[in-house]
Each structure stands twice: as structure tokens, then as C-alpha cells.
Amino acid sequence: MKKNEIKDTWIISSGLIGCENQCLGVMERMGIKAKLKRINPSKLLSLTAPYGRPIFDKQLKSPWPDLAIAAGRRTIPYLRHIKRLSKNRCKTIYLQDPKINSEAFDIVWAPLHDKIKGDNVVKTVTSPNRVNDDLLISSYNEWTHIFSKFTKPLIGFLIGGKSKAYKFNHSECNKILDSIRLTLDKGHTPLITISRRTPKNLTTRIKEILKEKEHILYDGEGPNPYFAILKASNIIVVTPDSANMISEAISVPKPVYFIDMESRSRRFNKFINTLVNSKHIRPFHKELDFFQNKKLDATQEIVDYIHENLF
């Protein structure tokens, strides 16, 4: 298949924004406009995925796309379903470790710290994402009239929340609050974005700290300054619960610090340790240095692999 032969591309999504953004990032970098197909798997299929066959979905029917990409375990039965019914004419790309033989797809991307192997597997330290110069600049321009009024330096805070690997207990939330206080005490301006997983009590306490201080706090209401914050920040501080957030921060690149929190996941520990050892991120204790960071662009590595092996 040649790239110019691709007329129709689908992104299969179960509604997980992080997974969607990984797929969008790859397609956008390839210059391909893809149709987003959000599926709603049954409870049984959600339990049996990556195995099982999906029930009829009116979104997913002939004519089949030339290319389909997906991420997230619950999308796998649908991606395999499309490949089967198209009689293998549809090329499929799966992002993340599918926990099944990689030969079920044409190309698989997985994090370096995952165990999956295969001749069609590409691995990178960080994850694919939507960060690119055009997106950063356009987002920044929408907010520059606000950023220009703030005292420099600007410190971006990307705050996640509870997950299988991270508890976000009281002491860990205090670490996040202390890091914001330290930023304010030094006369820096915090630009903060939180996620849907951020504990409500933590959000409330952050708002109390920020009263009468220069800041931005995105709490899910109104326009999202996330990419503008990545561009504007002189230093970025991130909680370690999201590989995507860390990957996006390193893609900019800026000096990146992480809040040192206890992980219950060996995979996350390996991921963080790899980036610490390669000097891409540092733990945030009491000092913030404007160190020179090296860009890691997993999205481009994956796109290059696709071009070399699929077209």
C-alpha cells in the first residue's frame, strides 16, 4: 500500500481521552484526517477483551477503511473485526501492548518497558501524543494576552489523579500543595491544569492556596489551556501517574520535574527510572533549576516506522 492510496481512515475509540489522543497524534503527524468512531462495547466484551467478537455496530460497516488505528484494550475486538471482515485489506495499527500476538495487527506500538516482542512491533520510551509546533503556537496565541501580564518565570503544573498505580493519599497530596506553595514563595507564577481523576479535596485546597495570587487554574470549566501551558511554561512540574502527560511535557521540551510519589506499578517505576537515568526528568524537592532538556519525540519515531514498514 502507498500512502496516497489511503482514502479512508478510522480511529476506533472506547472514549478514553488519553487513548484517543495517542491515535490522533500519530494520524495528525502523518498528515491523515481520520474519522473518529467511538464504540460502546457490552459488559461481556469489556470483560473478555482483547478476545471476543463485537455485536453489530452501525458505525462499523462496509465500505471498510484503508487504515484503522486504535488504543485501549476494549477496542481490540473491533480492530480485529474490521480486519477480518475487510479480508485483510484494511491495514491496522494498535497502540499499547495488546496482550495477544502482535501478528493480529499490521503494526503495534508499545512502551519500551512492556514485554511484548514481534517483527512488527515498534517501542519507544515515551508515548505518542498530539504535541507539535503548530498546535503549541496556535494554543499559546489564544492565551498570550493573559500570560503576558504574569510575573516570570511561569511554572506549569500538570496534575493527574488516582489510578491503579498511584493512591494520591493525604501525604502525597500535601507534596503537590507544598510544590505549589514553594513556587509562589519564590515569586513564580503557577499555571495549573487538573484532570477528571484529581481528588476533589485536592482541587479545593489548591484553590485556597491560590487566592489573591497570580495564576491560572483549569478545573475542567471553560476553554482548556493545556497546550498553551506547555508552550508558555519555563519549567513544567507533573505528577507521575500519567505516562501521557510526562511524554507530552518532554516533547516540548522544557525542564521537567515530577512530584515524587509512591508507585504500586513496576511498569511505572521502570518508566520513571528510565527518564531519570537519561536526565529527561528530575524529582521535585525544594529547588527548580532551568536545566537544558533533550526532546523525546515518540510520535515521530512511530510515524517513521509506519512509513518504512507499511507503505
ZIKA-V162452 format. One record per residue. N is the residue number from 0. RES is the residue in three letters. PHI is phi in degrees with one decimal (none if undefined). OMEGA is omega as a letter, one per 20 degrees, with the letter a starting at -180 (999 if undefined). Layout:
BEGIN
n=N res=RES phi=PHI omega=OMEGA
n=N res=RES phi=PHI omega=OMEGA
END
This chain:
BEGIN
n=0 res=MET phi=none omega=r
n=1 res=LYS phi=-100.8 omega=a
n=2 res=LYS phi=-58.1 omega=a
n=3 res=ASN phi=-72.4 omega=r
n=4 res=GLU phi=-87.7 omega=a
n=5 res=ILE phi=-79.3 omega=a
n=6 res=LYS phi=-104.6 omega=a
n=7 res=ASP phi=-142.1 omega=a
n=8 res=THR phi=-132.7 omega=r
n=9 res=TRP phi=-116.1 omega=r
n=10 res=ILE phi=-105.4 omega=r
n=11 res=ILE phi=-96.1 omega=a
n=12 res=SER phi=-132.3 omega=r
n=13 res=SER phi=-95.9 omega=r
n=14 res=GLY phi=97.9 omega=r
n=15 res=LEU phi=-79.4 omega=a
n=16 res=ILE phi=-61.7 omega=r
n=17 res=GLY phi=-60.1 omega=r
n=18 res=CYS phi=-68.4 omega=r
n=19 res=GLU phi=-58.1 omega=a
n=20 res=ASN phi=-65.6 omega=r
n=21 res=GLN phi=-61.8 omega=r
n=22 res=CYS phi=-65.1 omega=r
n=23 res=LEU phi=-61.1 omega=a
n=24 res=GLY phi=-59.7 omega=r
n=25 res=VAL phi=-67.5 omega=a
n=26 res=MET phi=-66.2 omega=r
n=27 res=GLU phi=-62.2 omega=r
n=28 res=ARG phi=-67.6 omega=r
n=29 res=MET phi=-80.8 omega=a
n=30 res=GLY phi=76.3 omega=a
n=31 res=ILE phi=-109.9 omega=r
n=32 res=LYS phi=-87.3 omega=a
n=33 res=ALA phi=-111.3 omega=r
n=34 res=LYS phi=-88.3 omega=r
n=35 res=LEU phi=-86.1 omega=r
n=36 res=LYS phi=-115.0 omega=r
n=37 res=ARG phi=-90.2 omega=a
n=38 res=ILE phi=-97.5 omega=a
n=39 res=ASN phi=-131.8 omega=a
n=40 res=PRO phi=-64.7 omega=r
n=41 res=SER phi=-67.0 omega=r
n=42 res=LYS phi=-60.6 omega=a
n=43 res=LEU phi=-64.7 omega=a
n=44 res=LEU phi=-67.0 omega=r
n=45 res=SER phi=-62.8 omega=r
n=46 res=LEU phi=-77.8 omega=a
n=47 res=THR phi=-88.7 omega=r
n=48 res=ALA phi=-55.5 omega=j
n=49 res=PRO phi=-82.3 omega=r
n=50 res=TYR phi=-93.5 omega=r
n=51 res=GLY phi=96.7 omega=r
n=52 res=ARG phi=-117.9 omega=a
n=53 res=PRO phi=-72.6 omega=r
n=54 res=ILE phi=-74.7 omega=a
n=55 res=PHE phi=-56.0 omega=r
n=56 res=ASP phi=-128.1 omega=a
n=57 res=LYS phi=-63.0 omega=r
n=58 res=GLN phi=-73.0 omega=a
n=59 res=LEU phi=-108.2 omega=a
n=60 res=LYS phi=-150.6 omega=r
n=61 res=SER phi=-59.9 omega=j
n=62 res=PRO phi=-76.5 omega=a
n=63 res=TRP phi=-78.7 omega=a
n=64 res=PRO phi=-73.3 omega=r
n=65 res=ASP phi=-78.5 omega=a
n=66 res=LEU phi=-143.3 omega=r
n=67 res=ALA phi=-134.9 omega=a
n=68 res=ILE phi=-131.5 omega=a
n=69 res=ALA phi=-151.6 omega=r
n=70 res=ALA phi=-148.0 omega=a
n=71 res=GLY phi=102.6 omega=a
n=72 res=ARG phi=-53.5 omega=a
n=73 res=ARG phi=-71.0 omega=r
n=74 res=THR phi=-85.6 omega=a
n=75 res=ILE phi=-60.3 omega=r
n=76 res=PRO phi=-57.5 omega=a
n=77 res=TYR phi=-71.6 omega=r
n=78 res=LEU phi=-64.7 omega=r
n=79 res=ARG phi=-68.5 omega=r
n=80 res=HIS phi=-61.2 omega=r
n=81 res=ILE phi=-64.4 omega=a
n=82 res=LYS phi=-63.9 omega=a
n=83 res=ARG phi=-66.6 omega=a
n=84 res=LEU phi=-71.6 omega=r
n=85 res=SER phi=-84.9 omega=a
n=86 res=LYS phi=57.0 omega=r
n=87 res=ASN phi=69.2 omega=r
n=88 res=ARG phi=-73.0 omega=r
n=89 res=CYS phi=-79.8 omega=r
n=90 res=LYS phi=-82.8 omega=a
n=91 res=THR phi=-121.1 omega=r
n=92 res=ILE phi=-125.0 omega=r
n=93 res=TYR phi=-117.6 omega=r
n=94 res=LEU phi=-105.0 omega=a
n=95 res=GLN phi=99.9 omega=r
n=96 res=ASP phi=-78.1 omega=a
n=97 res=PRO phi=-76.4 omega=a
n=98 res=LYS phi=66.0 omega=r
n=99 res=ILE phi=-134.5 omega=a
n=100 res=ASN phi=-56.8 omega=a
n=101 res=SER phi=-63.8 omega=a
n=102 res=GLU phi=-69.9 omega=r
n=103 res=ALA phi=-69.3 omega=a
n=104 res=PHE phi=-130.9 omega=r
n=105 res=ASP phi=-79.4 omega=r
n=106 res=ILE phi=-142.2 omega=r
n=107 res=VAL phi=-127.1 omega=r
n=108 res=TRP phi=-105.7 omega=r
n=109 res=ALA phi=-145.6 omega=r
n=110 res=PRO phi=-62.4 omega=a
n=111 res=LEU phi=-57.2 omega=a
n=112 res=HIS phi=-83.2 omega=r
n=113 res=ASP phi=-88.2 omega=a
n=114 res=LYS phi=-87.0 omega=a
n=115 res=ILE phi=-55.9 omega=r
n=116 res=LYS phi=-134.2 omega=r
n=117 res=GLY phi=166.0 omega=a
n=118 res=ASP phi=-68.2 omega=a
n=119 res=ASN phi=-109.2 omega=a
n=120 res=VAL phi=-107.1 omega=r
n=121 res=VAL phi=-112.3 omega=a
n=122 res=LYS phi=-121.7 omega=r
n=123 res=THR phi=-138.0 omega=r
n=124 res=VAL phi=-67.3 omega=a
n=125 res=THR phi=-100.1 omega=a
n=126 res=SER phi=-101.8 omega=r
n=127 res=PRO phi=-65.1 omega=a
n=128 res=ASN phi=-157.5 omega=a
n=129 res=ARG phi=-91.2 omega=a
n=130 res=VAL phi=-65.8 omega=r
n=131 res=ASN phi=-151.5 omega=a
n=132 res=ASP phi=-60.6 omega=a
n=133 res=ASP phi=-62.1 omega=a
n=134 res=LEU phi=-65.1 omega=a
n=135 res=LEU phi=-62.9 omega=a
n=136 res=ILE phi=-68.2 omega=a
n=137 res=SER phi=-64.4 omega=r
n=138 res=SER phi=-67.2 omega=r
n=139 res=TYR phi=-61.7 omega=a
n=140 res=ASN phi=-62.1 omega=r
n=141 res=GLU phi=-71.9 omega=a
n=142 res=TRP phi=-117.1 omega=a
n=143 res=THR phi=-62.1 omega=r
n=144 res=HIS phi=-66.7 omega=r
n=145 res=ILE phi=-89.0 omega=a
n=146 res=PHE phi=-59.5 omega=a
n=147 res=SER phi=-65.0 omega=a
n=148 res=LYS phi=-87.2 omega=a
n=149 res=PHE phi=-85.9 omega=r
n=150 res=THR phi=-71.3 omega=r
n=151 res=LYS phi=-89.6 omega=j
n=152 res=PRO phi=-78.5 omega=r
n=153 res=LEU phi=-100.9 omega=a
n=154 res=ILE phi=-112.5 omega=r
n=155 res=GLY phi=-82.5 omega=r
n=156 res=PHE phi=-118.7 omega=r
n=157 res=LEU phi=-106.1 omega=a
n=158 res=ILE phi=-109.9 omega=r
n=159 res=GLY phi=-93.7 omega=a
n=160 res=GLY phi=-173.6 omega=a
n=161 res=LYS phi=-59.1 omega=r
n=162 res=SER phi=-151.7 omega=r
n=163 res=LYS phi=-63.0 omega=a
n=164 res=ALA phi=-92.0 omega=a
n=165 res=TYR phi=-129.3 omega=a
n=166 res=LYS phi=-85.3 omega=a
n=167 res=PHE phi=53.9 omega=r
n=168 res=ASN phi=-76.6 omega=a
n=169 res=HIS phi=-59.0 omega=a
n=170 res=SER phi=-67.9 omega=r
n=171 res=GLU phi=-72.5 omega=r
n=172 res=CYS phi=-63.5 omega=r
n=173 res=ASN phi=-63.5 omega=r
n=174 res=LYS phi=-61.7 omega=r
n=175 res=ILE phi=-64.2 omega=r
n=176 res=LEU phi=-63.0 omega=r
n=177 res=ASP phi=-63.7 omega=a
n=178 res=SER phi=-67.3 omega=r
n=179 res=ILE phi=-69.3 omega=r
n=180 res=ARG phi=-59.4 omega=a
n=181 res=LEU phi=-60.9 omega=r
n=182 res=THR phi=-60.9 omega=r
n=183 res=LEU phi=-66.0 omega=a
n=184 res=ASP phi=-62.2 omega=a
n=185 res=LYS phi=-83.8 omega=r
n=186 res=GLY phi=83.7 omega=r
n=187 res=HIS phi=-84.6 omega=r
n=188 res=THR phi=-108.1 omega=r
n=189 res=PRO phi=-84.3 omega=r
n=190 res=LEU phi=-114.5 omega=a
n=191 res=ILE phi=-117.2 omega=r
n=192 res=THR phi=-127.9 omega=r
n=193 res=ILE phi=-114.3 omega=a
n=194 res=SER phi=-114.9 omega=r
n=195 res=ARG phi=-66.8 omega=a
n=196 res=ARG phi=-90.2 omega=a
n=197 res=THR phi=-65.9 omega=r
n=198 res=PRO phi=-56.2 omega=a
n=199 res=LYS phi=-59.9 omega=r
n=200 res=ASN phi=-63.0 omega=r
n=201 res=LEU phi=-66.2 omega=r
n=202 res=THR phi=-59.7 omega=r
n=203 res=THR phi=-60.8 omega=a
n=204 res=ARG phi=-68.6 omega=r
n=205 res=ILE phi=-62.4 omega=a
n=206 res=LYS phi=-61.6 omega=r
n=207 res=GLU phi=-65.3 omega=r
n=208 res=ILE phi=-63.8 omega=a
n=209 res=LEU phi=-83.9 omega=a
n=210 res=LYS phi=-55.1 omega=r
n=211 res=GLU phi=63.2 omega=r
n=212 res=LYS phi=-116.4 omega=r
n=213 res=GLU phi=-65.8 omega=a
n=214 res=HIS phi=-173.5 omega=r
n=215 res=ILE phi=-126.3 omega=r
n=216 res=LEU phi=-134.0 omega=r
n=217 res=TYR phi=-95.1 omega=a
n=218 res=ASP phi=-114.2 omega=r
n=219 res=GLY phi=101.1 omega=a
n=220 res=GLU phi=-104.0 omega=r
n=221 res=GLY phi=81.8 omega=a
n=222 res=PRO phi=-60.1 omega=a
n=223 res=ASN phi=-93.1 omega=a
n=224 res=PRO phi=-89.0 omega=a
n=225 res=TYR phi=-50.4 omega=a
n=226 res=PHE phi=-70.4 omega=r
n=227 res=ALA phi=-64.7 omega=r
n=228 res=ILE phi=-64.6 omega=r
n=229 res=LEU phi=-58.0 omega=a
n=230 res=LYS phi=-73.9 omega=a
n=231 res=ALA phi=-78.4 omega=a
n=232 res=SER phi=-66.4 omega=r
n=233 res=ASN phi=-82.7 omega=r
n=234 res=ILE phi=-139.6 omega=r
n=235 res=ILE phi=-118.3 omega=r
n=236 res=VAL phi=-115.1 omega=a
n=237 res=VAL phi=-133.4 omega=r
n=238 res=THR phi=-76.7 omega=a
n=239 res=PRO phi=-87.3 omega=a
n=240 res=ASP phi=-78.5 omega=a
n=241 res=SER phi=-123.5 omega=r
n=242 res=ALA phi=-63.1 omega=r
n=243 res=ASN phi=-64.7 omega=a
n=244 res=MET phi=-61.5 omega=r
n=245 res=ILE phi=-63.9 omega=r
n=246 res=SER phi=-63.1 omega=r
n=247 res=GLU phi=-64.0 omega=a
n=248 res=ALA phi=-63.7 omega=a
n=249 res=ILE phi=-72.4 omega=r
n=250 res=SER phi=-72.9 omega=a
n=251 res=VAL phi=-69.8 omega=i
n=252 res=PRO phi=-99.9 omega=r
n=253 res=LYS phi=-139.6 omega=r
n=254 res=PRO phi=-59.4 omega=a
n=255 res=VAL phi=-120.6 omega=r
n=256 res=TYR phi=-115.6 omega=r
n=257 res=PHE phi=-122.6 omega=r
n=258 res=ILE phi=-72.7 omega=a
n=259 res=ASP phi=-76.1 omega=a
n=260 res=MET phi=-126.6 omega=a
n=261 res=GLU phi=-75.8 omega=r
n=262 res=SER phi=-106.8 omega=r
n=263 res=ARG phi=-100.3 omega=a
n=264 res=SER phi=-122.8 omega=r
n=265 res=ARG phi=-63.9 omega=a
n=266 res=ARG phi=-61.9 omega=r
n=267 res=PHE phi=-66.3 omega=r
n=268 res=ASN phi=-60.8 omega=r
n=269 res=LYS phi=-63.3 omega=a
n=270 res=PHE phi=-60.8 omega=a
n=271 res=ILE phi=-63.6 omega=a
n=272 res=ASN phi=-62.5 omega=r
n=273 res=THR phi=-60.7 omega=a
n=274 res=LEU phi=-72.2 omega=r
n=275 res=VAL phi=-67.0 omega=a
n=276 res=ASN phi=-66.4 omega=r
n=277 res=SER phi=-86.5 omega=r
n=278 res=LYS phi=65.1 omega=r
n=279 res=HIS phi=-88.6 omega=r
n=280 res=ILE phi=-137.9 omega=r
n=281 res=ARG phi=-133.3 omega=r
n=282 res=PRO phi=-71.1 omega=a
n=283 res=PHE phi=-90.5 omega=r
n=284 res=HIS phi=-110.5 omega=a
n=285 res=LYS phi=-127.7 omega=a
n=286 res=GLU phi=-126.4 omega=r
n=287 res=LEU phi=-119.9 omega=r
n=288 res=ASP phi=-104.7 omega=r
n=289 res=PHE phi=-87.0 omega=a
n=290 res=PHE phi=-77.9 omega=r
n=291 res=GLN phi=-78.2 omega=a
n=292 res=ASN phi=-99.1 omega=r
n=293 res=LYS phi=-106.1 omega=a
n=294 res=LYS phi=-72.9 omega=r
n=295 res=LEU phi=-114.6 omega=a
n=296 res=ASP phi=-117.0 omega=a
n=297 res=ALA phi=-62.9 omega=a
n=298 res=THR phi=-58.3 omega=a
n=299 res=GLN phi=-67.4 omega=r
n=300 res=GLU phi=-60.1 omega=a
n=301 res=ILE phi=-68.6 omega=r
n=302 res=VAL phi=-62.0 omega=r
n=303 res=ASP phi=-61.1 omega=r
n=304 res=TYR phi=-63.6 omega=r
n=305 res=ILE phi=-61.6 omega=r
n=306 res=HIS phi=-61.9 omega=a
n=307 res=GLU phi=-75.1 omega=a
n=308 res=ASN phi=-114.5 omega=a
n=309 res=LEU phi=-113.1 omega=a
n=310 res=PHE phi=-107.2 omega=999
END
